Amino acid sequence: MSITNVNPYLNFNGTAGKAIELYVSALDAKVESVMPFGDKGPPGTKDRVMHATLRLGNGVVMLSDTMPDMPPPAGNNMHVSVNCDDAADMAKKFDALAVGGQVRMPLQDTFWGAKFGMLTDAFGINWMFNCELKKG
C-alpha cells in the first residue's frame, strides 16, 4: 500500500478549542470533527479536545490537547505548509494567523518564483505560506 497523504498533527496544552476557532476564522478551515474528552476522560480533561480534524483546502490537519500533566513542547520542530493559488487571499490569511503570534519571514517574492512567508501563531505552531507567482 502506498502513502496517499500526510496530515500534520498538532498538540496543545488545553487551548485546542481556541486554536480551532482561530484556524476556522483566519484560514477558512472547515471542522470535520471534534471529540471532547467530556466526562469520559481522566480528571482535569473535561474541557479539553481529545481529537479534532480540520479541512484546509484539499488538506487535513488533526489536533488535540495533551493531558494536563504532559504539556507539549512548543511546535518549533515542525511547520504546517500552506500552498495557495491567490497571493492576495494568502496575504489576508497570513496576516490573520499572525495576530498574537510572530512573523518569522514576511511574505516576499522568492528566487523559486513564489511569494513565501513564515510565522509562528499565537499557540506556538510554525506555518509556511507559499504561492506560485503567475509566469508571463
Backbone torsions as a table, in degrees:
resi	resn	phi	psi	omega
1	MET	NA	133.4	178.6
2	SER	-90.3	152.7	174.1
3	ILE	-69.9	130.6	-179.5
4	THR	-99.2	-24.8	175.8
5	ASN	-167.9	168.5	177.8
6	VAL	-127.8	132.0	179.8
7	ASN	-116.8	123.3	173.7
8	PRO	-66.1	146.2	178.3
9	TYR	-123.1	122.1	-175.1
10	LEU	-108.2	135.7	178.4
11	ASN	-113.8	139.6	-178.9
12	PHE	-128.5	160.8	179.0
13	ASN	-104.4	66.7	178.1
14	GLY	88.2	4.4	-178.4
15	THR	-115.3	15.1	-178.1
16	ALA	-59.8	-40.3	179.2
17	GLY	-59.7	-44.1	178.1
18	LYS	-68.5	-36.1	176.9
19	ALA	-63.7	-41.3	177.3
20	ILE	-58.8	-46.1	178.7
21	GLU	-58.0	-43.9	179.6
22	LEU	-63.8	-45.5	-176.4
23	TYR	-68.1	-33.6	174.7
24	VAL	-66.2	-45.6	-177.9
25	SER	-70.8	-48.3	-173.5
26	ALA	-81.2	-32.9	-172.0
27	LEU	-115.9	4.6	-175.8
28	ASP	58.5	30.5	177.9
29	ALA	-64.2	147.7	176.5
30	LYS	-108.7	127.0	179.3
31	VAL	-78.7	116.8	177.2
32	GLU	-89.4	-35.9	177.2
33	SER	-162.3	147.3	172.0
34	VAL	-138.6	123.5	178.6
35	MET	-117.2	103.3	178.3
36	PRO	-77.1	157.1	173.0
37	PHE	-64.3	-42.0	-179.7
38	GLY	56.5	-142.2	-178.2
39	ASP	-82.8	-4.3	-177.0
40	LYS	-90.2	-13.4	-177.3
41	GLY	-87.8	174.1	176.4
42	PRO	-64.4	165.4	178.2
43	PRO	-54.6	140.4	178.0
44	GLY	86.7	3.1	-177.4
45	THR	-113.1	0.3	-173.5
46	LYS	-50.1	-43.0	-176.9
47	ASP	-95.7	10.0	179.7
48	ARG	-94.3	157.5	178.9
49	VAL	-92.3	123.0	177.3
50	MET	-76.4	-41.1	179.5
51	HIS	-163.5	140.8	174.8
52	ALA	-143.7	150.9	176.6
53	THR	-127.2	127.4	177.6
54	LEU	-118.8	140.0	174.6
55	ARG	-102.1	126.0	175.4
56	LEU	-120.1	103.8	-174.6
57	GLY	60.0	-125.4	178.0
58	ASN	-89.3	-2.0	-176.6
59	GLY	-102.3	168.0	179.7
60	VAL	-129.2	136.2	172.7
61	VAL	-120.0	131.4	176.1
62	MET	-109.9	150.1	-178.5
63	LEU	-155.4	162.5	177.3
64	SER	-162.2	166.2	169.7
65	ASP	-90.6	150.7	174.5
66	THR	-85.9	175.4	172.8
67	MET	-67.5	148.7	-177.3
68	PRO	-55.2	-31.1	-178.2
69	ASP	-93.2	8.7	-178.5
70	MET	-132.4	61.6	-178.3
71	PRO	-62.6	140.0	179.8
72	PRO	-76.9	153.2	173.3
73	PRO	-69.2	154.7	176.2
74	ALA	-54.2	148.5	-172.5
75	GLY	-75.9	38.2	-176.2
76	ASN	-80.2	3.4	178.1
77	ASN	-107.7	9.9	177.0
78	MET	-153.6	160.1	176.0
79	HIS	-130.8	154.4	166.9
80	VAL	-102.3	123.2	-178.1
81	SER	-98.2	125.3	-178.4
82	VAL	-114.8	115.4	177.1
83	ASN	-99.9	131.7	-176.0
84	CYS	-123.6	160.3	176.3
85	ASP	-116.5	7.0	178.6
86	ASP	-137.2	109.7	-174.4
87	ALA	-63.5	-37.0	-179.5
88	ALA	-67.1	-43.5	178.3
89	ASP	-66.9	-37.9	177.3
90	MET	-60.2	-43.8	-179.6
91	ALA	-61.6	-39.3	178.1
92	LYS	-62.0	-46.5	-179.9
93	LYS	-67.0	-42.1	178.6
94	PHE	-57.8	-49.3	-179.0
95	ASP	-63.3	-40.1	-179.9
96	ALA	-65.9	-40.4	-178.8
97	LEU	-73.7	-24.1	-179.3
98	ALA	-75.5	-16.9	-178.1
99	VAL	-59.7	123.7	-179.6
100	GLY	82.4	-3.8	179.8
101	GLY	-112.0	-148.3	-178.9
102	GLN	-143.4	126.6	175.1
103	VAL	-76.6	122.2	-179.9
104	ARG	-90.1	-34.5	177.0
105	MET	-148.0	112.6	-179.7
106	PRO	-59.9	155.2	176.0
107	LEU	-58.4	130.6	-178.8
108	GLN	-156.9	158.0	175.4
109	ASP	-69.1	143.2	-177.2
110	THR	-119.7	168.1	178.4
111	PHE	-68.4	-19.1	-179.0
112	TRP	-92.3	10.6	173.9
113	GLY	83.6	31.0	179.4
114	ALA	-136.6	162.5	166.9
115	LYS	-94.4	132.2	-171.6
116	PHE	-143.3	144.8	174.6
117	GLY	-157.0	161.6	-179.3
118	MET	-133.8	145.0	176.7
119	LEU	-149.8	162.2	170.4
120	THR	-114.9	124.0	-175.9
121	ASP	-77.4	178.9	-176.2
122	ALA	-63.0	-13.6	-178.8
123	PHE	-105.1	8.4	177.3
124	GLY	84.7	11.1	178.9
125	ILE	-91.2	132.8	-179.7
126	ASN	-88.4	136.2	-178.2
127	TRP	-128.7	144.4	171.8
128	MET	-122.1	131.8	177.4
129	PHE	-114.5	134.1	-176.7
130	ASN	-139.6	133.3	174.9
131	CYS	-137.8	115.5	177.8
132	GLU	-62.6	132.5	179.4
133	LEU	-82.5	142.9	178.1
134	LYS	-66.0	134.4	179.1
135	LYS	-95.2	143.8	174.7
136	GLY	105.4	NA	NA
